[in-house]
Amino acid sequence: MSDHDITLTVNGNEHEVTVESRRLLVHVLRDQLGYTGTNIGCESSLCGACTVHLDGEAVKSCTVFAVQADGAEIETVEGLADDDGTFHPIQAAFQQEHGLQCGYCTPGMMMTATAFLRDSPDPSREEIRHALEGNLCRCTGYQNIVNAIETAAGELRTAADGGEETAADGRAATDGGVPRDRLTDAAGEP
């Protein structure tokens, strides 16, 4: 098996690594570069737990050889949050809407959802469900995941429209990862 020197830019950080020809991108991300948010599920492209953005497109990293990604821009779930730790609207929405249980599928769901929402900023619930067909969750009934994506879509549209409840960079204004307009007291009052 021959080795290859490749360059990957992951979440804005350039990495030079040596990989075997047969090494999958998911293994390089996790084992060689330490991006463990990308999960290994089925290793056959059925579950979507390993979804990342490769040059802006959502791909299942268990189906891509690392050498195929040489020179590419890759975004993992670790790259969604701002540098100061402020959640991306999809992360805040998953937290707010309880869009996870065990959390194993969550990184792949979030990466699929962010790519989907870039192309479809105002999706119907049916369109959201269709976009998630390549991602499996064994814990939930998908209802809260769909709710989270719908919430994130609204937050992203508000940010794009210059709404008041957004941060200066266009991300949802949050307190502790929860959008401020969703905070309530014990009685359910804002």
C-alpha angles and dihedrals in degrees: 000000000000126000126227131201108223138173122223125181106210119185089340095310119114116224129186111203139168114229138176116247091248097048113120121227092239091060093047091050093049106031104031102029102029099236094142096165087085102084130210111226121150102349088215102083094255103110107038095218090128097052115143134161113259110191088338098311124109109242135168102246092207088070097051124079110224091236088060088060095053108139093009131135109236128189121195129186088268088064096057098079122074119258089258091056097257107151122246109243091256091055093047091047093050088053094044096046095040090242093168142049114177090009098220095119094037100093091052092045091051094048092048090047096050092051090046093049092051088061098033110033096171106037128170119236088254091054090049091052090049091051090054096052091107094053122077128204118185096187108051136048088234091245095112092042090055089046090052093051091046090051092048090049089055092048092049092049090050090050091049090050092051095249121181096244095067134094120244091264093055097258121127115279105244144180109208092342094308118110108250093234089061098052113112137170125244091279091054094253121134 
